[in-house]
Amino acid sequence: MQEYCRTKRIVVCLLFLWFTSCSEPSNLDGQNGTANIADSTNPIFPERITFCSERVPLHKQDIRERFDRELTIGTYWKSKTSLILKRANRWFPIIESILKKENVPVDFKYLVVIESGLTNAISPRGAAGFWQFMPETANEFNLEVSPCIDQRFNVRLSTIAACKYLKKAYLRLGSWTLAAAAYNIGTYGMEKRLKNQLVESYYDMHLNSETARYVFRILAAKSILNDSKTYGFNINRKHLYPPYKTKKITVDSTITDLSTFANSKETDLKTIKLLNPWLRCNEFPVADSTSYVLLLPR
């Protein structure tokens, strides 16, 4: 009996060892060329990347590590990145068309991603909209900001304003990468730091933590959104957010009650506010000799 029990224990041990060896992952270190997205010690890392056709010096170790940090965060923050991928299907076509029309590199659509996650966000400091304009800067670039009308929340108009800002920064700084960083720290602040530090490249600058990470966050967004499946995001196309189907009307006189107006257009206040989030009140004041384009459901 004792011999039988001993033999049984040996057989069970052998079966356990065999099972664990067979179920062990065959690509723990990615040697067969297939990336294992679940292995956080082996993040996917491109050997070459550009921003607005300006090459990123990945041969420098600190640059690789700073890029790797943001790439890793974007890859493994699944919920946030998945939502951005879904929203991009709705908003990127609009943003891309404006960037192209304004002669601004299309890579700047990824700046919107890191600024607001493609939402009409409001920051604790008061920046608002997709492009996160402060009220003073918005006014400087012809966006109306008032209690009832805030065009920072108008995706089309705020994208045009952002293009003006970026082109102005590019003319002063001579680099789209520096113009992108200046969107975070200001053009004057960027010029001052370049002069004081006796350097010409963003990648050679000593900066505060937020600005030092800023361009690398844009680069990470570009890498992941351009090749989402490689980074483990297999979102079915039917789950992507579709563009809104709208028609435009011109409004040149005050609407005292948007609910009544919406009802007259066979829609409702919620839909009016969804399509026109820049309308901040339940009335729509329109000054003399002024007109606005309003979106209605089609």
N, C-alpha and C positions, 0 to 999 in steps of 0.2 A: 504493500500500500504506500509506504514511504517512497519507494522507488518510482511508483506511478505518479505521485504528486510532484516529485522532483523533475521527472521528465516533462510533465505538463507545464511546469513553470518555465522550463527552458524553451519549450515550443512557443509559449506566449511571448517570451522576451524576444525570440527571433522574429516572430511575426510583427511585433511592434517596431523593431529596428528596420525591418524591410519596408513597412508602410511609411515610416517617417522619411526614409531615404528616397522613396518613390514620389512622395508628395512635396518634396523640397523644390522651390522655384528653380528653374533651369537657367535663369538670367538675372542673377543677383547683381551682377556688376555691369550688365548691358553689353557683354562681350560679343554677342551674336548680332549686334546692330539694332536690336529692337529696344526702344526706350521703355523702361518700367516706370510709369508715372506715379505708382504708389510708393516708390522708393525715394524718400526725401533726401537721401545721401547722394543721389545721382540725378540732379536737375538737368533738364535739356538746355544746352547752351550753344547759341550760334557762334561760329568762328568769325563772322563778319557781319556788320550791320552799319547802316547809314541813317542819318536824319536829314531830310531835305537834300539828299545827294552829298552830304558832308560826312566823311568817314569818322566813325568812332574809334579811338586808338585802343582797341582791346588788347594790344600787345603789352600795355602797361598793367601791371598786376593790380594796382589800386582801382583802376578803371574797370577791370574784369570783376573785381569783388563788389564794387558798388552796383554794377549792372546785375550781377548774380543775385544780390540781395533783393532787388525789386522784381526780378524775374521769378524768384522763388516765392515771394509774397503773392504775386499775381496768379501764379500757377496753383498754389495750394489754398488760396482764399476762394474756394469754389463758389459759394453762394453769390458773392459780389460780382465776380468775373462772369458767371453765368448770366446774371441779370444784364450786365453791360452788353454781352453778346446778343441778347434778345433785343435790347433797345437799339443797338447799332443798326439792325436791319431796317428800323423805321427812320432813324435820324441821319445816318451817314450819307445817304443819297442827297438829301437837302444840303447838308453842310459841304459835301464834296463839290456840288455844282456851284456854290457860292465861292468857295476857295479858288476854283478854276477860273471863274469869271473875274475875280479880283486879282488874278495872277499871284496867288499865294500858294506855296507848296502844299499838296494834299496831306502830307504827313501831319499837318497841324490839326487834323481831325482827332488825333490821339491826345492833343493837349486838352481838348474838351473832356475827354474821358477821365483824365486825372483831376481836372478842375471840379467836375460836378457829377461824374458817373452818368452823363447824358440825362440829367434831370434838372428841373428848375429849382435848384437848391438855394438856400439862404445860409450864409456863414455867420458865425457869432459876431464877426466884425462888420457885418452889413453888406458883404458882397452877395450878388444875387444873379440867378439865371444860369444857363448852360456855361457861359463864359466868365461868370463870377465877377462882373463889373461892380466897382464901388460907385456910389451915386455921382461923385465929382467926375470920375473918369468917364462914366456913361454920358454925362452932359457934354463933356469935352468932345466926344465922338458922336454927337447928335442923337443920342437916345433920350427920349423924354422920361423923366422920373418925377411922378407926382402921386398924391394919395390914391387917385383913381386910375391912373395910366402909368404903367411902369414897363417901358419897352426893353428892359434888360431880360424880361421873360418872353420876349418875342424872338424865337430861334433865328428867324431869317434876318431881322434887323440887327440883332446882337452879333450875329456872325459877320455881317458886313462891317460893323463897328470894330470887331476884333481884327479883321483884315487890315483896316486902316491903322490900327495900333501897331500891328506886327510889321507892316511895310515901313512905317515911320521908324520903328526900332531897327529894322534891317539897314535902312539908309544910314543911320548913325553908327551902327556897330559893325556892319560889313559881314555879318554871319547870321544865318537863320538859327543856328544853335544858340548863339548869344541872344538873339531876339526872343527865342522861346524862354530862356532863363530870365530875361528882362521882364517877361510877362508876370513873373513871380516877384521879382525884387525891384522892378522899375528900371527904365532905361538910364536915368541919371545915376542910380545906384550901381548899375552894371558898369557904366563908363568910369565912375570914380574908383571902383575896385580894380578894374583893369589897369588904370593909370598908377594907382598906389602899389600894386603888386608887380608891375613891370612885366605883364604877360599879355598874350593876345587871344588865348583859347580858353573856353569855358572849362575844359578838362584839366587846365593847369592852375585853376583858381582855388584859393582858400575861401570857402563860403560858409554861411550859416547852414545848419542841418537841413532845413526845408529846401533851400535853393540848391544845395549840393546834391540832393536827391531828385530834384525836379525833372531834369532832362532824362535821367535814368528811368524814372517812372513812366515818362512818355515812351521811351524805347522799349520798355517791358510791355506796355500796352500794345505797341505796334507789333512786337514779336508774337504775342499770344493771339491777338485778334486777327492777324494775317494768316496764322497757321494753327487755328484753335484745336483741331483734332490731334495734332502732334503733342499738344500740351494737356491732352486728356479731356477736352470738352467736346463731347459728341452730342450736340443738340440737334434734334430732328427739326427740319425746316418748318414743319407745321407749328412748332412751339415758338418760333421767332415772332416778334411783334410786328404786325403789318403796318405800313404807312396809313395814316388817316386819309379817307376819301373825302375831299373837301371841294367847295367852290368859293370863289371870292366875290364879295360885294363891297362897294364903296359907301362909307358913311360920312356925310358932310354936315350933319346936324345932330344936336344932342338927343340922346335916348334917355328918357327919365326913369324908365323901369325896364331892365334887361329881361326880367321874367315875362312881362307882357310882350316885349319885342320877340323873344324866343318863341313864344306861343304863336305869334303871327307868322313866323317862318316855319311852323310845323316842327319845332324842336323844343328843347327845354333849357333852363339856365345852366344846369350841370354840363350839358354838351357845349354850350357857348363858352363857358369858362375852361373846359377841357381843351378846346381848339384855339382859344384866345386867352391864355393864362396871364397875359399882360393887362387884362381888364381886372382891376383890383377891387372895384365896388360893384354894387348892384344898379348903378347908373353909369352912363357913358357920356361925360361932358365933352362937347366938341366946340372949340372956339370958332369964331367967324373966320372965313377964308381958310379953313383947315379941313382936311379930310383924312380918313384912315381906311385901311383895307382890313375887312373882317372876314374870318373864315366861318363858313357854315357847312354842315354835313351835306354831302352829295348823294 
